[in-house]
Amino acid sequence: MNSRRDFLATSGLVVGGALLSPLAALSNEEKSNDKTASEDTKTKKKKRLAMIGCGHRGTGMWGEKVVKGFSEYVEFVGLCDPNPGRVEHAKKRMQIPNCAGYTDFEKMMSEQKPDTLLVMTVDGFHHQYIIRGMELGADIVTEKPMTTDETKCQAILDAEKKYGKKVTVTFNYRYSPHRQIMWEHLRKGTIGKLTSVDFHWYLDTKHGADYFRRWHRLREFSGSLLVHKSTHHFDLLNWWIDSDPTEVFAYGDLDFYGKKGPFRAENCRTCPHTKECNYYTDITKNQYFMDLYVANEKYDGYLRDGCVFKNDINIFDKMCASIKYANGVQTSYSLTAYAPYEGYRIKFNGTEGVMEAWIQESNPTYLGNFDEIVITHNYTGKRDFIHVPQAEGHGGGDDILLNKIFNPNVTEDNYHQAASVRDGALSILVGIAARNSIDTGKPVKIGELTSIQPEVKKKYVGV
């Protein structure tokens, strides 16, 4: 007989409202130690932060949240963006009016000499600032993806070794509690030896379409969604499977947006087809976007409400890949950018059963206020249902990640969630290999892209 029960008590996780706290992952003893350490930290010098890239992601999660949550440990000494209007907007939103603002990166680094540089620019330029930042003496915290092609990736790997600095890639999805529970059960052998994974991600016609409005629509900026978006998913696979990817074969096409559209314009505000277009968006109703983007178009011409049917769109909107791992696990992956809902389905197939989840991010309460993981055991057919309370910020991962990066008293990494430059490289290399495979029609070996050679057992930070 099937049982429907929570496994939260056996997972070792703090549940309920505590998941929303940056200290949720800490035990009572660790919290006590953290409090004592915090008192000591007050007498120490704060870490100096600078940020390049003052768009939505930079000024929000990496700006406003860091200022509000971690000013005890860090301080922003410089903000830089080629668009001066966005720099000023960032200072206001982050409530740091006295922070120095720049449009010249070299000048900021020379004058402020930050300990850590946050790289939050357009993906295609990450490598420039990561490498130069290390050369000028800063550790790096970079948004995913670390970069967009194998040549830039190798340059970053070489620079980290040359300059002896540290690159941290911000994979917040690793830190969400329900994904952590899946990692734990895979480590425990709940479904026996893992043999294959089916992983399918769906972007809806709101969020998915948004990638085709913005700079992401151009491969030279984003590397395609196989790099910009799927890097999250490939990193999760690498982390869950506990091995390195070795070979990728993929298909992809632009089937819905871009030239496939029935009509087009430069952007929604100037479009004559607003009444007949299902993708019309009125940016004037979003005051935040008006202040951040529209008010600053005069500096660089960037349109946040670009047409999703522009002829210059050169990324895929449907893609699938087969990925082989060094430990023998096989993975089937797909990404669709025009689904009616947002979320993913995943199924881990093992010798003793399967573990699966269907997460609908665009309709998070379709089951209740929890995410569900289902484990079905071979031979008996018995099912265990694990219910994980939902939390804001990428499934509750954002706050835990920020605490890990900016709170110097948090040093434990029991679930190997901290992502190194090697992790960042392997996640993008899967997407790069998939993109190259689509272009050539041939399978691509990960070990032929950079100096990183896949290992049967994953190499974690500090291991």
ZALOMI-271825 format. One record per residue (C-alpha): x, y, z; residue number from 0. Coordinates in steps of 0.02 Angstrom, whole numbers. Example, Ala and Ser with C-alpha at 12.3 -4.5 7.8 and 13.67 -1.06 7.14 Angstrom:
2
[pt [615 -225 390] 0]
[pt [684 -53 357] 1]
END
This chain:
463
[pt [0 0 0] 0]
[pt [66 172 -46] 1]
[pt [109 289 97] 2]
[pt [98 479 89] 3]
[pt [217 552 216] 4]
[pt [345 689 239] 5]
[pt [529 647 243] 6]
[pt [579 819 306] 7]
[pt [624 752 476] 8]
[pt [750 632 398] 9]
[pt [824 759 279] 10]
[pt [913 859 412] 11]
[pt [839 1022 349] 12]
[pt [759 1163 445] 13]
[pt [581 1184 378] 14]
[pt [438 1306 384] 15]
[pt [470 1491 399] 16]
[pt [654 1463 438] 17]
[pt [685 1424 255] 18]
[pt [660 1606 217] 19]
[pt [803 1659 330] 20]
[pt [983 1678 271] 21]
[pt [1032 1579 425] 22]
[pt [912 1437 387] 23]
[pt [1051 1315 345] 24]
[pt [1139 1341 512] 25]
[pt [1117 1230 664] 26]
[pt [1084 1308 836] 27]
[pt [1266 1283 882] 28]
[pt [1324 1364 721] 29]
[pt [1205 1511 750] 30]
[pt [1279 1535 923] 31]
[pt [1455 1530 851] 32]
[pt [1398 1647 713] 33]
[pt [1333 1772 842] 34]
[pt [1497 1769 937] 35]
[pt [1597 1785 777] 36]
[pt [1486 1928 720] 37]
[pt [1529 2025 877] 38]
[pt [1714 1998 839] 39]
[pt [1689 2049 658] 40]
[pt [1625 2220 708] 41]
[pt [1801 2269 755] 42]
[pt [1873 2204 592] 43]
[pt [1887 2295 428] 44]
[pt [1741 2270 310] 45]
[pt [1773 2188 143] 46]
[pt [1772 2314 2] 47]
[pt [1653 2272 -141] 48]
[pt [1641 2345 -316] 49]
[pt [1514 2298 -448] 50]
[pt [1520 2307 -637] 51]
[pt [1347 2298 -716] 52]
[pt [1202 2396 -639] 53]
[pt [1053 2314 -721] 54]
[pt [905 2230 -636] 55]
[pt [999 2078 -571] 56]
[pt [1151 2175 -513] 57]
[pt [1061 2313 -418] 58]
[pt [930 2195 -349] 59]
[pt [997 2031 -282] 60]
[pt [1181 2080 -284] 61]
[pt [1156 2261 -234] 62]
[pt [1003 2300 -130] 63]
[pt [998 2131 -42] 64]
[pt [1182 2132 1] 65]
[pt [1174 2309 72] 66]
[pt [1021 2267 178] 67]
[pt [1081 2098 239] 68]
[pt [1270 2106 252] 69]
[pt [1328 2285 284] 70]
[pt [1403 2221 445] 71]
[pt [1533 2128 342] 72]
[pt [1548 2218 175] 73]
[pt [1534 2390 97] 74]
[pt [1513 2447 -82] 75]
[pt [1652 2565 -132] 76]
[pt [1616 2575 -319] 77]
[pt [1478 2546 -447] 78]
[pt [1515 2543 -633] 79]
[pt [1411 2531 -791] 80]
[pt [1436 2602 -966] 81]
[pt [1265 2684 -942] 82]
[pt [1283 2828 -816] 83]
[pt [1097 2835 -787] 84]
[pt [1094 2657 -725] 85]
[pt [1239 2693 -607] 86]
[pt [1139 2833 -526] 87]
[pt [983 2726 -519] 88]
[pt [1082 2587 -434] 89]
[pt [1148 2706 -300] 90]
[pt [970 2761 -260] 91]
[pt [895 2587 -258] 92]
[pt [1037 2517 -152] 93]
[pt [1027 2670 -38] 94]
[pt [1213 2706 -48] 95]
[pt [1213 2887 -112] 96]
[pt [1394 2915 -61] 97]
[pt [1462 2765 -155] 98]
[pt [1576 2814 -299] 99]
[pt [1497 2790 -471] 100]
[pt [1592 2758 -633] 101]
[pt [1574 2726 -817] 102]
[pt [1761 2688 -827] 103]
[pt [1802 2515 -756] 104]
[pt [1991 2543 -750] 105]
[pt [1968 2704 -653] 106]
[pt [1853 2622 -526] 107]
[pt [1975 2479 -495] 108]
[pt [2124 2597 -483] 109]
[pt [2041 2719 -363] 110]
[pt [1942 2599 -254] 111]
[pt [2051 2442 -252] 112]
[pt [1909 2324 -203] 113]
[pt [1939 2157 -116] 114]
[pt [1799 2077 -218] 115]
[pt [1728 2123 -387] 116]
[pt [1548 2075 -427] 117]
[pt [1530 2042 -615] 118]
[pt [1348 2070 -667] 119]
[pt [1365 2126 -847] 120]
[pt [1301 2055 -1011] 121]
[pt [1365 1876 -1017] 122]
[pt [1475 1899 -1170] 123]
[pt [1584 2024 -1075] 124]
[pt [1604 1927 -912] 125]
[pt [1775 1861 -959] 126]
[pt [1848 2034 -984] 127]
[pt [1803 2093 -810] 128]
[pt [1837 1927 -723] 129]
[pt [2014 1919 -795] 130]
[pt [2056 2102 -776] 131]
[pt [1981 2106 -602] 132]
[pt [2095 1965 -545] 133]
[pt [2244 2047 -627] 134]
[pt [2207 2203 -524] 135]
[pt [2202 2104 -362] 136]
[pt [2018 2064 -332] 137]
[pt [1929 1901 -300] 138]
[pt [1779 1878 -414] 139]
[pt [1596 1840 -385] 140]
[pt [1512 1818 -554] 141]
[pt [1334 1787 -607] 142]
[pt [1303 1633 -710] 143]
[pt [1350 1593 -844] 144]
[pt [1535 1621 -808] 145]
[pt [1561 1657 -993] 146]
[pt [1494 1608 -1163] 147]
[pt [1620 1505 -1262] 148]
[pt [1765 1385 -1238] 149]
[pt [1902 1510 -1282] 150]
[pt [1843 1636 -1153] 151]
[pt [1822 1495 -1027] 152]
[pt [2001 1438 -1049] 153]
[pt [2062 1617 -1029] 154]
[pt [1973 1628 -860] 155]
[pt [2044 1460 -803] 156]
[pt [2219 1517 -849] 157]
[pt [2198 1686 -764] 158]
[pt [2139 1612 -599] 159]
[pt [2298 1506 -593] 160]
[pt [2408 1650 -647] 161]
[pt [2346 1780 -524] 162]
[pt [2304 1666 -377] 163]
[pt [2133 1743 -349] 164]
[pt [1967 1655 -323] 165]
[pt [1818 1649 -443] 166]
[pt [1649 1607 -366] 167]
[pt [1503 1568 -483] 168]
[pt [1333 1605 -408] 169]
[pt [1226 1450 -434] 170]
[pt [1080 1491 -320] 171]
[pt [979 1339 -380] 172]
[pt [1098 1224 -285] 173]
[pt [1044 1304 -122] 174]
[pt [855 1282 -136] 175]
[pt [797 1157 -4] 176]
[pt [698 1040 -118] 177]
[pt [845 1020 -237] 178]
[pt [959 991 -88] 179]
[pt [844 851 -28] 180]
[pt [858 766 -198] 181]
[pt [1048 779 -185] 182]
[pt [1042 700 -12] 183]
[pt [936 552 -68] 184]
[pt [1051 521 -215] 185]
[pt [1198 519 -96] 186]
[pt [1106 402 23] 187]
[pt [1070 279 -116] 188]
[pt [882 286 -88] 189]
[pt [851 232 -268] 190]
[pt [1006 124 -280] 191]
[pt [1140 163 -407] 192]
[pt [1092 309 -520] 193]
[pt [1089 256 -703] 194]
[pt [1001 394 -801] 195]
[pt [909 560 -785] 196]
[pt [765 638 -882] 197]
[pt [764 828 -860] 198]
[pt [644 942 -954] 199]
[pt [630 1129 -922] 200]
[pt [489 1241 -983] 201]
[pt [491 1430 -1000] 202]
[pt [318 1505 -1018] 203]
[pt [257 1633 -1144] 204]
[pt [290 1773 -1019] 205]
[pt [461 1737 -947] 206]
[pt [520 1637 -1097] 207]
[pt [469 1774 -1217] 208]
[pt [562 1901 -1113] 209]
[pt [730 1826 -1163] 210]
[pt [688 1867 -1344] 211]
[pt [648 2049 -1302] 212]
[pt [815 2083 -1221] 213]
[pt [1001 2068 -1262] 214]
[pt [989 1881 -1230] 215]
[pt [913 1861 -1404] 216]
[pt [1086 1880 -1481] 217]
[pt [1204 1732 -1470] 218]
[pt [1357 1845 -1462] 219]
[pt [1291 1920 -1298] 220]
[pt [1211 1770 -1211] 221]
[pt [1290 1619 -1293] 222]
[pt [1109 1562 -1325] 223]
[pt [989 1497 -1193] 224]
[pt [1091 1336 -1190] 225]
[pt [1223 1439 -1102] 226]
[pt [1131 1583 -1019] 227]
[pt [984 1486 -948] 228]
[pt [1032 1303 -959] 229]
[pt [1194 1331 -863] 230]
[pt [1084 1325 -708] 231]
[pt [1015 1156 -760] 232]
[pt [1180 1081 -816] 233]
[pt [1260 1134 -653] 234]
[pt [1121 1048 -557] 235]
[pt [1147 890 -658] 236]
[pt [1335 893 -629] 237]
[pt [1305 919 -443] 238]
[pt [1167 789 -425] 239]
[pt [1254 656 -530] 240]
[pt [1419 684 -438] 241]
[pt [1524 661 -595] 242]
[pt [1588 760 -743] 243]
[pt [1504 765 -914] 244]
[pt [1605 688 -1056] 245]
[pt [1506 704 -1218] 246]
[pt [1354 797 -1285] 247]
[pt [1245 778 -1439] 248]
[pt [1105 903 -1469] 249]
[pt [970 971 -1582] 250]
[pt [899 1147 -1581] 251]
[pt [802 1271 -1685] 252]
[pt [715 1440 -1686] 253]
[pt [535 1387 -1714] 254]
[pt [425 1516 -1630] 255]
[pt [506 1687 -1606] 256]
[pt [611 1796 -1720] 257]
[pt [582 1773 -1906] 258]
[pt [446 1646 -1870] 259]
[pt [331 1784 -1804] 260]
[pt [182 1851 -1904] 261]
[pt [239 2033 -1891] 262]
[pt [371 2137 -1806] 263]
[pt [427 2308 -1749] 264]
[pt [574 2386 -1658] 265]
[pt [490 2381 -1488] 266]
[pt [318 2372 -1409] 267]
[pt [299 2559 -1380] 268]
[pt [319 2596 -1566] 269]
[pt [228 2442 -1632] 270]
[pt [72 2459 -1744] 271]
[pt [18 2280 -1702] 272]
[pt [-16 2299 -1516] 273]
[pt [-199 2246 -1527] 274]
[pt [-163 2085 -1620] 275]
[pt [0 2031 -1538] 276]
[pt [-7 1908 -1394] 277]
[pt [165 1967 -1339] 278]
[pt [130 2152 -1324] 279]
[pt [192 2220 -1159] 280]
[pt [162 2396 -1095] 281]
[pt [322 2442 -1005] 282]
[pt [250 2612 -957] 283]
[pt [146 2522 -825] 284]
[pt [303 2462 -737] 285]
[pt [377 2611 -648] 286]
[pt [533 2516 -595] 287]
[pt [574 2470 -775] 288]
[pt [534 2647 -830] 289]
[pt [659 2716 -705] 290]
[pt [795 2586 -736] 291]
[pt [782 2564 -924] 292]
[pt [670 2686 -1017] 293]
[pt [737 2839 -927] 294]
[pt [913 2787 -977] 295]
[pt [886 2739 -1160] 296]
[pt [959 2907 -1208] 297]
[pt [1132 2848 -1155] 298]
[pt [1147 2685 -1252] 299]
[pt [985 2652 -1347] 300]
[pt [948 2489 -1255] 301]
[pt [764 2441 -1271] 302]
[pt [695 2335 -1130] 303]
[pt [530 2308 -1223] 304]
[pt [606 2247 -1388] 305]
[pt [502 2148 -1512] 306]
[pt [507 1959 -1488] 307]
[pt [494 1938 -1677] 308]
[pt [646 2041 -1727] 309]
[pt [740 1974 -1877] 310]
[pt [908 1983 -1787] 311]
[pt [862 1849 -1658] 312]
[pt [990 1709 -1679] 313]
[pt [965 1596 -1528] 314]
[pt [861 1437 -1514] 315]
[pt [688 1429 -1435] 316]
[pt [681 1238 -1430] 317]
[pt [829 1126 -1392] 318]
[pt [867 952 -1329] 319]
[pt [1027 862 -1283] 320]
[pt [1094 691 -1235] 321]
[pt [1234 702 -1108] 322]
[pt [1353 562 -1057] 323]
[pt [1442 565 -889] 324]
[pt [1608 490 -839] 325]
[pt [1524 376 -712] 326]
[pt [1409 301 -844] 327]
[pt [1252 402 -808] 328]
[pt [1155 456 -963] 329]
[pt [1046 612 -967] 330]
[pt [907 671 -1082] 331]
[pt [881 860 -1070] 332]
[pt [766 983 -1157] 333]
[pt [721 1167 -1145] 334]
[pt [566 1244 -1224] 335]
[pt [544 1433 -1222] 336]
[pt [358 1447 -1267] 337]
[pt [265 1334 -1146] 338]
[pt [98 1377 -1063] 339]
[pt [177 1360 -891] 340]
[pt [348 1382 -812] 341]
[pt [441 1247 -720] 342]
[pt [520 1077 -743] 343]
[pt [500 889 -735] 344]
[pt [644 781 -677] 345]
[pt [660 594 -653] 346]
[pt [811 505 -580] 347]
[pt [815 322 -630] 348]
[pt [909 203 -515] 349]
[pt [933 17 -491] 350]
[pt [816 16 -341] 351]
[pt [684 142 -396] 352]
[pt [652 317 -462] 353]
[pt [645 491 -387] 354]
[pt [547 624 -479] 355]
[pt [473 797 -465] 356]
[pt [361 911 -567] 357]
[pt [388 1091 -512] 358]
[pt [271 1223 -584] 359]
[pt [355 1388 -544] 360]
[pt [221 1492 -632] 361]
[pt [85 1406 -529] 362]
[pt [176 1365 -367] 363]
[pt [22 1324 -264] 364]
[pt [-55 1196 -382] 365]
[pt [-19 1061 -252] 366]
[pt [-19 1173 -99] 367]
[pt [115 1278 -17] 368]
[pt [248 1149 -47] 369]
[pt [354 1067 -182] 370]
[pt [335 880 -200] 371]
[pt [465 745 -228] 372]
[pt [403 569 -260] 373]
[pt [510 413 -234] 374]
[pt [445 249 -306] 375]
[pt [531 88 -252] 376]
[pt [562 -56 -370] 377]
[pt [477 -225 -341] 378]
[pt [356 -162 -207] 379]
[pt [291 -9 -301] 380]
[pt [287 83 -135] 381]
[pt [288 272 -151] 382]
[pt [358 401 -30] 383]
[pt [301 581 -46] 384]
[pt [417 718 15] 385]
[pt [339 890 39] 386]
[pt [458 1037 50] 387]
[pt [387 1207 105] 388]
[pt [401 1335 -34] 389]
[pt [509 1489 -13] 390]
[pt [540 1649 -111] 391]
[pt [695 1679 -215] 392]
[pt [729 1532 -330] 393]
[pt [653 1405 -212] 394]
[pt [733 1482 -59] 395]
[pt [909 1473 -129] 396]
[pt [947 1658 -149] 397]
[pt [961 1705 35] 398]
[pt [1062 1550 81] 399]
[pt [1183 1584 -63] 400]
[pt [1206 1766 -12] 401]
[pt [1240 1715 167] 402]
[pt [1368 1589 109] 403]
[pt [1460 1718 4] 404]
[pt [1453 1874 113] 405]
[pt [1446 1810 292] 406]
[pt [1626 1766 339] 407]
[pt [1566 1662 487] 408]
[pt [1479 1534 376] 409]
[pt [1611 1409 324] 410]
[pt [1522 1241 315] 411]
[pt [1479 1167 146] 412]
[pt [1406 997 192] 413]
[pt [1311 982 28] 414]
[pt [1452 1042 -87] 415]
[pt [1346 1189 -144] 416]
[pt [1486 1317 -161] 417]
[pt [1531 1327 -346] 418]
[pt [1712 1349 -401] 419]
[pt [1782 1407 -567] 420]
[pt [1789 1223 -619] 421]
[pt [1603 1202 -581] 422]
[pt [1564 1360 -676] 423]
[pt [1666 1299 -823] 424]
[pt [1588 1125 -831] 425]
[pt [1411 1195 -825] 426]
[pt [1440 1310 -974] 427]
[pt [1543 1181 -1068] 428]
[pt [1390 1068 -1078] 429]
[pt [1291 1210 -1155] 430]
[pt [1434 1261 -1269] 431]
[pt [1455 1080 -1324] 432]
[pt [1268 1068 -1358] 433]
[pt [1272 1229 -1460] 434]
[pt [1423 1169 -1558] 435]
[pt [1339 1002 -1587] 436]
[pt [1185 1087 -1659] 437]
[pt [1295 1191 -1773] 438]
[pt [1397 1043 -1836] 439]
[pt [1276 897 -1822] 440]
[pt [1408 799 -1727] 441]
[pt [1435 745 -1546] 442]
[pt [1558 853 -1448] 443]
[pt [1679 790 -1315] 444]
[pt [1695 902 -1162] 445]
[pt [1880 860 -1140] 446]
[pt [1920 935 -1311] 447]
[pt [1850 1108 -1270] 448]
[pt [1969 1166 -1131] 449]
[pt [2108 1100 -1021] 450]
[pt [1980 1025 -900] 451]
[pt [1977 836 -915] 452]
[pt [1819 751 -849] 453]
[pt [1834 647 -691] 454]
[pt [1726 499 -639] 455]
[pt [1705 577 -467] 456]
[pt [1664 762 -461] 457]
[pt [1798 880 -393] 458]
[pt [1720 992 -261] 459]
[pt [1784 1154 -187] 460]
[pt [1920 1114 -61] 461]
[pt [1925 928 -103] 462]
END
